[in-house]
Amino acid sequence: MRAQIENRIESLRAEYRAAEEMLADLEGRQANLKITMTRISGAIQVLEELLQENNSDAETTTPAESAETKVAA
């Protein structure tokens, strides 16, 4: 009986160590994913700002300026 209990304890310890390793791996992956999401978010923000600037430039151009640009092209 004692041997069975000791074997079970050892088995559970091995499972626990494996779970700790899996958790550490997942936490590392989570950190990497957060970094990636931060980069993507920054890229989205930059592109949205460029789009807004482009829209602002188009709105401030008068029809005469627009016609001059077309003629020059």
TANORTA-V557065 format. One record per backbone hydrogen bond with DSSP energy under -0.5 kcal/mol. NH is the residue of the N-H (numbers start at 0). CO is the residue of the C=O. If there is no record, write none. Layout:
((NH/CO) (NH/CO))
This chain:
((4/0) (5/1) (6/2) (7/3) (8/4) (9/5) (10/6) (11/7) (12/8) (13/9) (14/10) (15/11) (16/12) (17/13) (18/14) (19/15) (20/16) (21/17) (22/18) (23/19) (24/20) (25/21) (26/22) (27/23) (28/24) (29/25) (30/26) (31/27) (32/28) (33/29) (34/30) (35/31) (36/32) (37/33) (38/34) (39/35) (40/36) (41/37) (42/38) (43/39) (44/40) (45/41) (46/42) (47/43) (48/44) (49/45) (50/46) (51/47) (52/48) (53/49) (54/50) (55/51) (56/52) (57/53) (58/54) (59/55) (60/56) (65/61) (66/62) (67/63) (68/64) (69/65) (70/66) (71/67) (72/68))
